[in-house]
Amino acid sequence: MTSRKENDLLGARELPDEALYGIHTLRAMENFPLTGRPVHEALICAFGMVKLACARTNADLGWWREEPAKAQSLARACQEMAEGLLSNAIRVDALQGGAGTSTNMAVNEVLANRALELMGEPRGAYHRLSPLDDVNLHQSTNDTYPTALRLAAIRSIRQLEERVIALVEAFQLKEKQFAQVVKVGRTEYQDAVLTTLGREMGAYAEAFARDRWRIYKCEERLRVVNLGGTAIGTGLAAPRQYIFRVVDTLRELTGIGFARAENLVESTQNADVFVEVSGILKACAASLLKVCGDLRLLSSGPEAGLGEIRLPALQAGSSIMPGKVNPVIPEAVSQAAMLTIGYDSVLTNACAQGSLELNAFLPLIAECLLTSCDLLGRACELLACRCVTGIEADEARCRAHVEASTAVATALIGDLGYEQVCAIVQKSIATQRSVREIAVGDNWLSSQAFNALITPEAVCRLGTPDTAGRSKGEP
């Protein structure tokens, strides 16, 4: 294997000739063997687009005017990275010291060597095209990294939003399918009042619709970037025209409404926007955790539990208990939700640990935020496609629960009054007879009247019919 020699502040190192990365990446690979996972691909692709915006702005301002091939090759290399074609060449660990400097330097080196390759030059010929003097021209890690993270987050959030919408639609379909299935509604695990299975599913759809709206709106928080601020937001070493134009170029390239922060110093110092976005992801995770818990409970048993719904049977549930089928999709999704909540806690701590003019923990923030988006997106897709769409109602079980439960009594209050219904419930409990048996058998209501009070329309009606002038007890 042939090699090339590269130099940096600390000395010289040998690298394989075929490596697109350079000496800064090599040192980072040695220094940060932490997670064993590379930088998130979404961040790498976003970095390629940010570098393209920077390169195009510099070219438009006349840099490399005497060497148009350099500008063209660099722009093409940036485009390839933006399309994911160079992701495997970024070899640094997801977690690293230096506020993301190792990621930025790895990007610079890979882009430089790819551009050199396109120019017909050997890799490492940095006198022709330099990772620092050309690729990183008028930039710093401290403005390119957070800008790339915002771009990656926006793209990931848009993908997440699509999957949440699909989950909403899956529950809305079940809302229609189960609209006529009357069941017992429960509070604090106890029988409460009658509802319909459709209404339960509709409530789940509404919760995720709210999550979808929050996710959609949080993109606005991410569009304000500090690109052009260089090291601490003062724009040190960057021409004023570059600072004024580079964000506009990024907006044109991405089609996303990016805007330069009014206070570049503040925007470079603080990472609270990521806490806000992560909190919205956590809210979605909480919805997933709650709904998955409900699905597990409603499908429990099935014979010795509630058993009101049947989840798709996907795999055998036990190595020792024949016939057992577990709610594996809600369980898996619940774990993704719990992990997302954990990532939010870590991200919040990392954002709070920024000091003075910079947050040193941007790699951890990026890993938590982008991984959370991935986890939630896959979890929503999994729940919708492999669970919700296949849910079936056990109508006979729901009907039996309605007939056996004292929850049906609340539906009688409008006609019989609270005190009388209490007496019926007490008698039902004491005699082990159903509320129907007592109410109809003791001639409080006819069978037809009783049935009319527990129809899907009756139990879903908002409030009770107007009972003004009646004196049958407190409604």
C-alpha positions as CSV (number, residue, x, y, z in Angstrom):
1,M,0.0,0.0,0.0
2,T,1.4,3.4,-1.0
3,S,1.2,6.3,1.3
4,R,1.4,10.1,1.4
5,K,2.7,12.4,4.1
6,E,0.7,15.2,5.5
7,N,1.7,17.9,8.1
8,D,-0.2,19.8,10.7
9,L,0.7,21.9,13.8
10,L,1.8,18.8,15.7
11,G,4.0,17.3,13.0
12,A,3.9,14.8,10.1
13,R,1.9,11.6,9.6
14,E,1.6,9.0,6.9
15,L,-1.8,8.3,5.3
16,P,-2.9,5.8,2.7
17,D,-2.8,7.3,-0.8
18,E,-6.3,6.3,-1.5
19,A,-7.7,8.0,1.7
20,L,-10.0,11.0,1.0
21,Y,-9.5,12.0,4.6
22,G,-6.4,13.8,5.9
23,I,-4.2,14.3,8.9
24,H,-6.8,16.1,11.0
25,T,-9.2,13.2,10.5
26,L,-6.5,10.7,11.3
27,R,-5.8,12.3,14.7
28,A,-9.5,12.5,15.5
29,M,-9.9,8.8,14.7
30,E,-7.2,8.1,17.2
31,N,-8.4,10.5,19.8
32,F,-12.1,9.8,19.9
33,P,-12.9,6.0,19.9
34,L,-16.1,6.6,21.8
35,T,-19.4,5.5,20.3
36,G,-18.1,3.4,17.4
37,R,-20.7,5.3,15.2
38,P,-19.8,7.8,12.6
39,V,-21.2,11.3,12.4
40,H,-24.8,11.2,11.4
41,E,-25.2,11.1,7.7
42,A,-27.9,13.8,7.7
43,L,-25.3,16.2,9.2
44,I,-22.7,15.2,6.7
45,C,-25.0,15.9,3.8
46,A,-26.1,19.2,5.3
47,F,-22.4,20.1,5.7
48,G,-21.9,19.5,2.0
49,M,-24.7,21.9,1.2
50,V,-23.4,24.6,3.7
51,K,-19.9,24.3,2.2
52,L,-21.4,24.6,-1.3
53,A,-23.1,27.8,-0.3
54,C,-19.8,29.1,1.1
55,A,-17.9,28.1,-2.0
56,R,-20.4,29.6,-4.4
57,T,-20.5,32.8,-2.4
58,N,-16.7,33.1,-2.5
59,A,-16.6,32.3,-6.2
60,D,-19.2,35.0,-6.9
61,L,-17.1,37.5,-5.0
62,G,-14.1,36.8,-7.2
63,W,-12.1,34.3,-5.2
64,W,-10.4,31.7,-7.5
65,R,-11.1,34.0,-10.5
66,E,-7.8,33.0,-11.9
67,E,-8.4,29.3,-11.3
68,P,-12.0,28.6,-12.4
69,A,-11.3,24.8,-12.4
70,K,-10.7,25.0,-8.6
71,A,-14.0,26.7,-8.0
72,Q,-15.8,24.2,-10.3
73,S,-14.2,21.2,-8.8
74,L,-14.9,22.3,-5.2
75,A,-18.5,23.0,-6.0
76,R,-18.9,19.6,-7.6
77,A,-17.3,17.9,-4.6
78,C,-19.6,19.8,-2.2
79,Q,-22.6,18.7,-4.3
80,E,-21.5,15.1,-4.1
81,M,-21.3,15.3,-0.3
82,A,-24.7,17.0,-0.2
83,E,-26.1,14.0,-2.1
84,G,-24.6,11.5,0.3
85,L,-21.9,10.2,-2.1
86,L,-19.0,11.0,0.2
87,S,-20.5,10.1,3.6
88,N,-18.4,7.0,4.0
89,A,-15.3,9.0,3.8
90,I,-16.1,11.0,7.0
91,R,-14.5,8.7,9.5
92,V,-14.6,10.6,12.8
93,D,-16.7,9.4,15.7
94,A,-20.1,10.9,16.4
95,L,-18.8,12.2,19.7
96,Q,-15.6,14.3,19.8
97,G,-14.0,17.2,21.6
98,G,-13.6,20.6,20.1
99,A,-17.2,21.7,19.5
100,G,-17.3,19.8,16.2
101,T,-13.9,21.0,14.8
102,S,-13.0,17.4,13.9
103,T,-16.1,17.0,11.8
104,N,-15.5,20.3,10.1
105,M,-11.9,19.4,9.4
106,A,-12.9,16.0,8.1
107,V,-15.4,17.6,5.8
108,N,-12.8,20.1,4.6
109,E,-10.2,17.4,3.9
110,V,-12.6,15.0,2.1
111,L,-13.9,17.9,-0.1
112,A,-10.4,19.1,-0.8
113,N,-9.1,15.7,-1.8
114,R,-12.2,14.9,-3.9
115,A,-11.9,18.3,-5.7
116,L,-8.2,17.6,-6.3
117,E,-9.2,14.3,-7.8
118,L,-11.6,16.0,-10.1
119,M,-8.9,18.4,-11.1
120,G,-6.6,15.5,-12.0
121,E,-4.3,16.2,-9.1
122,P,-3.1,13.6,-6.5
123,R,-4.8,13.5,-3.1
124,G,-2.9,15.5,-0.5
125,A,-1.7,18.1,-3.1
126,Y,-2.9,20.9,-0.8
127,H,-0.7,23.5,-2.5
128,R,-3.2,23.3,-5.4
129,L,-6.4,23.2,-3.3
130,S,-6.2,23.5,0.5
131,P,-8.7,22.2,3.1
132,L,-8.2,25.3,5.1
133,D,-7.3,28.1,2.7
134,D,-9.9,27.1,0.1
135,V,-12.6,24.8,1.4
136,N,-12.8,26.6,4.8
137,L,-12.4,30.0,3.3
138,H,-14.1,32.7,5.4
139,Q,-15.6,30.1,7.7
140,S,-15.2,28.5,11.1
141,T,-16.4,25.3,12.7
142,N,-18.4,27.6,15.0
143,D,-20.7,28.9,12.3
144,T,-20.7,26.1,9.7
145,Y,-21.4,23.3,12.2
146,P,-24.5,24.8,13.9
147,T,-25.8,25.9,10.5
148,A,-25.4,22.4,9.1
149,L,-27.0,21.0,12.2
150,R,-30.0,23.2,11.7
151,L,-30.3,22.2,8.1
152,A,-30.0,18.5,9.0
153,A,-32.6,18.9,11.7
154,I,-35.1,20.7,9.4
155,R,-34.8,17.9,6.9
156,S,-35.2,15.2,9.5
157,I,-38.1,17.0,11.1
158,R,-39.9,17.1,7.7
159,Q,-39.5,13.4,7.3
160,L,-40.7,12.9,10.9
161,E,-43.8,15.0,10.2
162,E,-44.7,12.9,7.2
163,R,-44.6,9.7,9.3
164,V,-46.7,11.3,12.1
165,I,-49.3,12.3,9.5
166,A,-49.4,8.7,8.3
167,L,-50.0,7.6,12.0
168,V,-52.8,10.2,12.4
169,E,-54.4,8.9,9.2
170,A,-54.2,5.3,10.4
171,F,-56.0,6.1,13.7
172,Q,-58.6,8.2,11.8
173,L,-59.4,5.2,9.7
174,K,-59.9,3.1,12.8
175,E,-62.1,5.9,14.3
176,K,-64.4,5.4,11.3
177,Q,-64.3,1.6,11.4
178,F,-65.1,1.4,15.1
179,A,-67.6,4.2,15.3
180,Q,-70.5,1.8,16.2
181,V,-68.6,-0.2,18.8
182,V,-69.9,0.8,22.3
183,K,-67.5,0.0,25.1
184,V,-66.6,0.9,28.7
185,G,-64.6,4.0,29.2
186,R,-62.2,3.9,32.1
187,T,-60.5,6.4,34.4
188,E,-57.8,5.4,36.8
189,Y,-58.1,1.8,35.6
190,Q,-61.8,1.7,36.9
191,D,-65.0,1.5,34.9
192,A,-66.3,5.0,34.3
193,V,-68.8,5.8,31.6
194,L,-69.7,4.4,28.2
195,T,-67.9,5.6,25.0
196,T,-67.1,4.0,21.7
197,L,-63.9,2.4,20.5
198,G,-64.0,4.8,17.5
199,R,-63.9,7.7,19.9
200,E,-60.9,6.3,21.7
201,M,-59.1,5.9,18.3
202,G,-60.2,9.4,17.3
203,A,-58.6,10.8,20.5
204,Y,-55.3,9.1,19.6
205,A,-55.5,10.6,16.2
206,E,-56.1,14.0,17.6
207,A,-53.1,13.7,20.0
208,F,-50.8,12.9,17.2
209,A,-52.3,15.6,15.0
210,R,-51.3,18.1,17.7
211,D,-47.8,16.6,17.7
212,R,-47.7,17.0,14.0
213,W,-48.6,20.6,14.2
214,R,-45.9,21.3,16.9
215,I,-43.3,19.5,14.7
216,Y,-44.3,21.5,11.7
217,K,-44.1,24.8,13.6
218,C,-40.7,24.1,15.2
219,E,-39.0,24.4,11.9
220,E,-39.3,28.2,12.2
221,R,-37.0,28.1,15.2
222,L,-34.2,26.4,13.1
223,R,-34.2,28.8,10.1
224,V,-32.2,31.5,11.9
225,V,-28.5,30.7,11.5
226,N,-25.1,32.2,12.4
227,L,-23.4,31.5,9.1
228,G,-20.9,34.2,8.4
229,G,-20.2,34.9,12.0
230,T,-17.0,32.7,11.9
231,A,-15.4,32.1,15.3
232,I,-17.5,33.9,17.8
233,G,-20.1,35.8,15.7
234,T,-18.0,38.9,14.9
235,G,-17.3,37.7,11.3
236,L,-13.5,37.8,12.0
237,A,-11.5,37.2,8.7
238,A,-14.7,37.2,6.5
239,P,-15.4,40.0,4.0
240,R,-18.6,42.0,4.8
241,Q,-20.0,41.2,1.4
242,Y,-19.5,37.5,2.1
243,I,-21.3,37.8,5.4
244,F,-24.2,39.6,3.8
245,R,-24.6,37.1,0.9
246,V,-23.7,33.6,2.2
247,V,-27.0,32.9,4.0
248,D,-29.0,34.1,0.9
249,T,-27.0,31.6,-1.2
250,L,-27.8,28.8,1.3
251,R,-31.5,29.8,1.1
252,E,-31.4,29.6,-2.7
253,L,-29.7,26.2,-2.8
254,T,-31.9,24.5,-0.2
255,G,-35.3,26.2,-0.8
256,I,-35.5,26.7,2.9
257,G,-36.2,30.1,4.3
258,F,-32.9,30.6,6.2
259,A,-32.2,34.0,7.7
260,R,-29.0,35.4,9.2
261,A,-29.3,36.0,12.9
262,E,-29.6,39.6,13.9
263,N,-27.1,39.0,16.7
264,L,-24.5,36.7,15.4
265,V,-22.6,36.7,18.7
266,E,-25.6,35.6,20.7
267,S,-26.5,33.0,18.1
268,T,-23.0,31.5,18.3
269,Q,-23.1,31.4,22.1
270,N,-26.4,29.8,22.7
271,A,-28.0,26.5,21.8
272,D,-31.4,26.8,23.5
273,V,-33.2,26.5,20.2
274,F,-32.2,22.8,20.2
275,V,-33.7,22.4,23.6
276,E,-37.0,23.8,22.4
277,V,-37.1,21.5,19.3
278,S,-36.0,18.5,21.4
279,G,-38.9,19.3,23.8
280,I,-41.3,19.0,21.0
281,L,-39.9,15.7,20.0
282,K,-40.2,14.6,23.7
283,A,-43.9,15.5,23.6
284,C,-44.4,13.3,20.6
285,A,-42.5,10.5,22.4
286,A,-44.8,10.9,25.4
287,S,-47.8,10.6,23.1
288,L,-46.4,7.4,21.7
289,L,-45.7,6.0,25.1
290,K,-49.2,6.7,26.4
291,V,-51.0,5.4,23.3
292,C,-48.8,2.2,23.1
293,G,-49.6,1.6,26.8
294,D,-53.3,1.9,26.0
295,L,-53.1,-0.5,23.0
296,R,-51.3,-3.1,25.2
297,L,-53.9,-2.8,27.9
298,L,-56.9,-2.9,25.5
299,S,-55.5,-6.0,23.9
300,S,-54.5,-7.6,27.2
301,G,-55.4,-11.2,27.9
302,P,-57.0,-11.8,25.6
303,E,-59.2,-14.2,27.6
304,A,-58.2,-13.1,31.1
305,G,-57.6,-9.4,30.3
306,L,-59.6,-6.6,28.6
307,G,-59.3,-8.2,25.2
308,E,-61.4,-5.4,23.5
309,I,-59.1,-5.2,20.5
310,R,-56.9,-7.6,18.7
311,L,-53.5,-6.5,17.6
312,P,-51.8,-8.1,14.5
313,A,-50.2,-11.4,15.5
314,L,-46.6,-11.0,14.3
315,Q,-44.5,-13.6,16.1
316,A,-44.6,-16.3,18.8
317,G,-44.5,-14.7,22.2
318,S,-42.8,-17.3,24.4
319,S,-40.3,-20.1,24.3
320,I,-42.2,-22.0,27.0
321,M,-45.9,-20.8,26.8
322,P,-47.6,-22.2,23.7
323,G,-50.1,-19.9,22.0
324,K,-48.9,-16.7,23.7
325,V,-48.6,-13.7,21.3
326,N,-47.2,-10.5,22.7
327,P,-47.9,-6.9,21.7
328,V,-44.4,-6.5,20.3
329,I,-44.9,-3.4,18.2
330,P,-46.3,-1.3,21.0
331,E,-43.5,-2.6,23.2
332,A,-40.8,-1.7,20.7
333,V,-42.2,1.7,20.0
334,S,-42.5,2.4,23.7
335,Q,-38.7,1.7,24.0
336,A,-38.0,4.1,21.2
337,A,-40.1,6.7,23.0
338,M,-38.3,6.2,26.3
339,L,-35.0,6.5,24.6
340,T,-36.1,9.7,22.9
341,I,-37.1,11.1,26.3
342,G,-33.6,10.2,27.6
343,Y,-31.9,11.9,24.6
344,D,-33.9,15.0,25.4
345,S,-32.5,15.0,28.9
346,V,-28.9,14.6,27.7
347,L,-29.4,17.3,25.0
348,T,-30.8,19.7,27.5
349,N,-27.8,19.2,29.8
350,A,-25.4,19.6,26.9
351,C,-27.0,22.9,25.7
352,A,-26.9,24.2,29.3
353,Q,-23.2,23.5,29.5
354,G,-22.2,26.1,26.9
355,S,-19.7,28.6,28.2
356,L,-19.0,32.2,27.2
357,E,-18.9,32.5,23.4
358,L,-19.4,28.9,22.4
359,N,-21.0,25.5,23.3
360,A,-18.3,22.8,23.2
361,F,-20.8,20.0,23.2
362,L,-22.4,20.5,19.8
363,P,-21.5,16.9,18.6
364,L,-23.5,15.5,21.5
365,I,-26.4,17.9,20.8
366,A,-26.3,16.8,17.1
367,E,-26.2,13.1,17.9
368,C,-29.2,13.3,20.4
369,L,-31.3,15.6,18.1
370,L,-30.9,13.7,14.8
371,T,-31.1,10.3,16.4
372,S,-34.3,11.3,18.2
373,C,-35.8,12.3,14.8
374,D,-34.8,9.0,13.3
375,L,-36.1,7.0,16.2
376,L,-39.5,8.8,16.4
377,G,-39.9,8.6,12.6
378,R,-39.3,4.9,12.4
379,A,-41.4,4.3,15.5
380,C,-44.4,6.2,14.1
381,E,-44.0,4.3,10.8
382,L,-43.8,1.0,12.6
383,L,-46.8,1.6,14.8
384,A,-48.9,2.8,11.8
385,C,-48.0,0.1,9.3
386,R,-47.5,-3.0,11.5
387,C,-50.0,-2.4,14.3
388,V,-52.7,0.3,13.9
389,T,-53.8,-0.6,10.4
390,G,-54.3,-4.2,11.5
391,I,-56.2,-3.6,14.7
392,E,-59.5,-5.4,15.0
393,A,-62.3,-4.9,17.5
394,D,-63.7,-7.7,19.5
395,E,-67.3,-6.4,19.5
396,A,-68.7,-9.3,21.5
397,R,-66.2,-8.7,24.2
398,C,-66.9,-4.9,24.3
399,R,-70.7,-5.7,24.5
400,A,-70.2,-8.1,27.3
401,H,-68.2,-5.6,29.3
402,V,-70.9,-3.0,28.7
403,E,-73.6,-5.3,30.0
404,A,-71.6,-6.4,33.0
405,S,-70.2,-3.0,34.1
406,T,-71.8,-0.5,36.4
407,A,-70.4,2.1,33.9
408,V,-73.6,1.8,32.0
409,A,-75.5,3.4,34.9
410,T,-74.3,6.9,34.2
411,A,-76.2,6.8,30.9
412,L,-79.4,6.4,33.0
413,I,-79.0,9.5,35.1
414,G,-80.8,11.9,32.7
415,D,-83.9,9.7,32.8
416,L,-83.9,8.4,36.4
417,G,-81.9,10.9,38.4
418,Y,-78.7,10.4,40.3
419,E,-80.1,9.0,43.6
420,Q,-82.2,6.4,41.9
421,V,-79.3,5.3,39.7
422,C,-77.1,5.0,42.8
423,A,-79.7,2.7,44.3
424,I,-79.7,0.6,41.1
425,V,-75.9,0.3,41.2
426,Q,-75.9,-0.7,44.8
427,K,-78.4,-3.4,44.1
428,S,-76.5,-4.6,41.1
429,I,-73.3,-4.9,43.2
430,A,-75.2,-6.6,46.1
431,T,-77.1,-9.1,43.9
432,Q,-74.5,-9.7,41.2
433,R,-77.1,-8.8,38.6
434,S,-76.5,-6.4,35.8
435,V,-77.7,-2.8,35.8
436,R,-79.9,-3.7,32.8
437,E,-81.5,-6.6,34.7
438,I,-82.4,-4.3,37.6
439,A,-83.4,-1.2,35.6
440,V,-85.7,-3.2,33.2
441,G,-86.7,-6.0,35.6
442,D,-87.8,-3.5,38.3
443,N,-89.7,-1.5,35.7
444,W,-87.6,1.6,35.9
445,L,-87.1,1.6,32.1
446,S,-88.3,-0.4,29.2
447,S,-85.8,-2.6,27.3
448,Q,-86.2,-0.3,24.3
449,A,-85.6,2.8,26.4
450,F,-82.5,1.2,28.0
451,N,-81.1,0.3,24.6
452,A,-81.7,3.8,23.3
453,L,-79.5,5.2,26.1
454,I,-76.5,3.1,25.2
455,T,-76.4,3.4,21.4
456,P,-73.3,4.8,19.8
457,E,-75.1,8.1,19.1
458,A,-76.2,8.4,22.7
459,V,-72.9,7.7,24.4
460,C,-71.0,10.0,22.0
461,R,-73.5,12.9,22.3
462,L,-72.0,16.0,23.8
463,G,-73.6,16.5,27.1
464,T,-77.2,15.4,27.9
465,P,-80.5,16.4,26.3
466,D,-82.2,19.5,27.7
467,T,-83.9,18.5,30.9
468,A,-85.1,22.0,32.0
469,G,-88.2,21.7,34.2
470,R,-87.6,18.1,35.2
471,S,-87.1,17.2,38.8
472,K,-85.6,13.7,38.7
473,G,-82.5,14.5,40.5
474,E,-79.2,16.1,39.6
475,P,-78.2,15.4,36.0
